[in-house]
Amino acid sequence: MSYQAPLRDMQFVLYELLKCDEVLPALPGFEDASREIMDAIINEGARLTQNVIEPTNTPGDREGCHYDPQTKTVATPQGFKDAYKQFAEGGWTGMSAPVEFGGQGMPHLLNTVAEEMMCSANLSLGMYPGLTHGAVNALLGYGTNEQKDYYLPKLISGEWSGTMCLTEPQCGTDLGLIRTKAEPQADGSYAVSGTKIWITGGEHDLTDNIVHLVLAKLPDAPKGSKGISLFLVPKFLDDGSRNTAFCGGLEHKMGIKGSATCVMNFEEARGWLIGEPNKGLQAMFVMMNSARIMVGIQGLGIGEAAYQVSLSFAKDRLQSRSLSGPKEPEKAADPIIVHPDVRRMLLRQKATIEGCRALAYYTVMQLDISLHSEDAEARERADDMVQLLTPVVKAFLTDEGFFCANDGLQLMGGSGFTQDWPLEQFVRDARITRIYEGTNGIQALDLVGRKLGMNGGRSVKRFFAMLQRYMEENPGAPFVTEVKDASSKLQSATMWLMQQGMADGEQAGAAATPYLRLFALTAVAFFWSRMALLAQQQLEAGTTETDFYQAKIHSGQFFVSRILPQASSLLAEIESGKDNLMAMTEAQF
Ligand SMILES: Cc1cc2nc3c(=O)[nH]c(=O)nc-3n(C[C@H](O)[C@H](O)[C@H](O)COP(=O)(O)OP(=O)(O)OC[C@H]3O[C@@H](n4cnc5c(N)ncnc54)[C@H](O)[C@@H]3O)c2cc1C
């Protein structure tokens, strides 16, 4: 069974829940983002991902990338080049990039829908343009006019690709430890020297040039993260000569085998400063914030792909009889979808994926509002939501994407474990999304350590106010009682963090991961209540799509009955404090 873009579910979130066809065209620059145009683009994206991208997924996993030590080049799996070419020629690499640099100037929300389809169809291939997107954002924010004019059109058209070079052997999460150096040269450029590891798309054969964005230290840089600068180091210089930035080898890894994960050696490579000296982290965060949401979407995309395969298997596979009597007596056994435990796994996937899609699309629409609204107050409100929800989207969607793939595999029994089905690849591919772009533990620390306290707690207060307003305006909506209960637990957890975590960083660190999950469950329950209310209204109005809307109510019911109750144990875990983690000495482990 091959991937079918979940167009109806996407439309439900876009137009019925978020009303993006009213909100976005009212923003300057997005006048053309009508439903008609958006639907046409999404349909075309579905066609491309289903017919061109997805067929490269399993072969790409089997073949992997090839490194040639003589030429220090990397060949991507067969078929990737052609699929990427069609992707770039279709304008997908520049969907939300500014028109002045050759982009389509469409909302980020539309790009996110395309990213979801791409990640369902082939996560490895989607990584190449995904990283380029981050490089474009960093240049837009911090590049000089000259740099923008030279690099952006090629990156946006997909002729060139971008990388993010942060990690070094001794430096992962703690970027203050980097050793790569940049020596100023007489002509205003820098000689960049050092080794970066695990660089996605560091070398490959999809594009004519690769533009590396590299974190490095100037000779007189202050110690730690305050002394990091960002440099642009192209593979080929503007005179066509080869720069001394070479791939030293490929990582052998568990999943995303079609994505080239490279060791990169910079040997006095020519580079140019992006932004101000020693302010590289600031520019890198611009890349990372958009990349973090994108990684969340990777989790969503893989989860959706896994759900589709396991659902079709559950309808076909005949084993045992239904506990309430045979459902298909003429056959040797009933399809396994009759069994409650199989339904538990299916609904866990369906309810989380659809809830996560609502949360993610909402966050990205806030990003569009924060960048385009004419009203300063509206921009600020939207930006508060984006800042707050970015780590939640990254961590929760990737955790859940992996769990969905895992549930899908479990549902399929031994078949799921074999290479006859794509589930084992989905599980392997999904696993990395919880690690890169800042591990999910680090996302949780970002939420409790930075985002909760930002602007005197304004963002989180606004989040609670949004929930409160909804509950007051819709007291009879489905699941309002459950949302109220989860919201009050989240408020208790937030108060606990304010009281304990401010004074003692270890208390905040001990609470961070369960807090992020409690936050995400509450937010998703809120969206399920809203989606079920819309479904109820449609059913009352006599819609012909009864199955579609009834399924929304059933899925929401599953979420609040079987997943949301975790809120109680998460609150207990948070309030248990740090001692149960920190009291044990290292020797006692
Ligand atoms: C396939 C792949 C692709 C990648 N692509 C890129 C890329 O394109 N560019 C790039 O620069 N990097 C890339 N990376 C690196 C990736 O971003 C890092 O692996 C990740 O940020 C974690 O760093 P680390 O592996 O060094 O783990 P470490 O930093 O060593 O962390 C190990 C563990 O300790 C925890 N930890 C660390 N510090 C803290 C703390 N303060 N509090 C609590 N827990 C902590 C972490 O959560 C983790 O569980 C890639 C990695 C892989 C595997």
PDBQT file of the ligand as one rigid body, heavy atoms in Angstrom, charges set to zero:
ROOT
HETATM    1  C1  LIG A 601      21.718  11.719  11.577  1.00  0.00    +0.000 C 
HETATM    2  C2  LIG A 601      22.191  12.969  12.236  1.00  0.00    +0.000 A 
HETATM    3  C3  LIG A 601      22.152  14.163  11.561  1.00  0.00    +0.000 A 
HETATM    4  C4  LIG A 601      22.621  15.331  12.157  1.00  0.00    +0.000 A 
HETATM    5  N1  LIG A 601      22.663  16.497  11.441  1.00  0.00    +0.000 NA
HETATM    6  C5  LIG A 601      23.329  17.557  11.957  1.00  0.00    +0.000 A 
HETATM    7  C6  LIG A 601      23.585  18.717  11.166  1.00  0.00    +0.000 A 
HETATM    8  O1  LIG A 601      23.166  18.818  10.017  1.00  0.00    +0.000 OA
HETATM    9  N2  LIG A 601      24.306  19.718  11.703  1.00  0.00    +0.000 N 
HETATM   10  C7  LIG A 601      24.801  19.661  12.976  1.00  0.00    +0.000 A 
HETATM   11  O2  LIG A 601      25.472  20.587  13.394  1.00  0.00    +0.000 OA
HETATM   12  N3  LIG A 601      24.564  18.586  13.768  1.00  0.00    +0.000 NA
HETATM   13  C8  LIG A 601      23.845  17.536  13.286  1.00  0.00    +0.000 A 
HETATM   14  N4  LIG A 601      23.627  16.435  14.062  1.00  0.00    +0.000 N 
HETATM   15  C9  LIG A 601      24.024  16.445  15.460  1.00  0.00    +0.000 C 
HETATM   16  C10 LIG A 601      22.849  16.561  16.416  1.00  0.00    +0.000 C 
HETATM   17  O3  LIG A 601      22.246  17.808  16.329  1.00  0.00    +0.000 OA
HETATM   18  C11 LIG A 601      23.357  16.200  17.817  1.00  0.00    +0.000 C 
HETATM   19  O4  LIG A 601      23.552  14.802  17.826  1.00  0.00    +0.000 OA
HETATM   20  C12 LIG A 601      22.424  16.619  18.916  1.00  0.00    +0.000 C 
HETATM   21  O5  LIG A 601      22.300  18.010  18.987  1.00  0.00    +0.000 OA
HETATM   22  C13 LIG A 601      22.868  16.105  20.281  1.00  0.00    +0.000 C 
HETATM   23  O6  LIG A 601      24.227  16.305  20.478  1.00  0.00    +0.000 OA
HETATM   24  P1  LIG A 601      25.157  15.052  20.870  1.00  0.00    +0.000 P 
HETATM   25  O7  LIG A 601      24.792  13.915  20.021  1.00  0.00    +0.000 OA
HETATM   26  O8  LIG A 601      26.561  15.470  20.913  1.00  0.00    +0.000 OA
HETATM   27  O9  LIG A 601      24.695  14.655  22.328  1.00  0.00    +0.000 OA
HETATM   28  P2  LIG A 601      25.251  15.269  23.670  1.00  0.00    +0.000 P 
HETATM   29  O10 LIG A 601      25.226  16.750  23.643  1.00  0.00    +0.000 OA
HETATM   30  O11 LIG A 601      26.538  14.611  24.014  1.00  0.00    +0.000 OA
HETATM   31  O12 LIG A 601      24.123  14.782  24.691  1.00  0.00    +0.000 OA
HETATM   32  C14 LIG A 601      24.055  13.421  25.144  1.00  0.00    +0.000 C 
HETATM   33  C15 LIG A 601      22.847  13.313  26.085  1.00  0.00    +0.000 C 
HETATM   34  O13 LIG A 601      22.987  14.231  27.171  1.00  0.00    +0.000 OA
HETATM   35  C16 LIG A 601      21.858  15.086  27.238  1.00  0.00    +0.000 C 
HETATM   36  N5  LIG A 601      22.296  16.419  27.649  1.00  0.00    +0.000 N 
HETATM   37  C17 LIG A 601      23.327  17.154  27.177  1.00  0.00    +0.000 A 
HETATM   38  N6  LIG A 601      23.375  18.332  27.796  1.00  0.00    +0.000 NA
HETATM   39  C18 LIG A 601      22.355  18.358  28.683  1.00  0.00    +0.000 A 
HETATM   40  C19 LIG A 601      21.853  19.308  29.613  1.00  0.00    +0.000 A 
HETATM   41  N7  LIG A 601      22.430  20.516  29.752  1.00  0.00    +0.000 N 
HETATM   42  N8  LIG A 601      20.775  18.977  30.346  1.00  0.00    +0.000 NA
HETATM   43  C20 LIG A 601      20.152  17.796  30.192  1.00  0.00    +0.000 A 
HETATM   44  N9  LIG A 601      20.583  16.857  29.325  1.00  0.00    +0.000 NA
HETATM   45  C21 LIG A 601      21.670  17.139  28.584  1.00  0.00    +0.000 A 
HETATM   46  C22 LIG A 601      21.252  15.087  25.846  1.00  0.00    +0.000 C 
HETATM   47  O14 LIG A 601      19.864  15.387  25.871  1.00  0.00    +0.000 OA
HETATM   48  C23 LIG A 601      21.527  13.663  25.390  1.00  0.00    +0.000 C 
HETATM   49  O15 LIG A 601      20.525  12.796  25.864  1.00  0.00    +0.000 OA
HETATM   50  C24 LIG A 601      23.110  15.275  13.490  1.00  0.00    +0.000 A 
HETATM   51  C25 LIG A 601      23.119  14.062  14.183  1.00  0.00    +0.000 A 
HETATM   52  C26 LIG A 601      22.696  12.918  13.570  1.00  0.00    +0.000 A 
HETATM   53  C27 LIG A 601      22.789  11.622  14.334  1.00  0.00    +0.000 C 
ENDROOT
TORSDOF 0
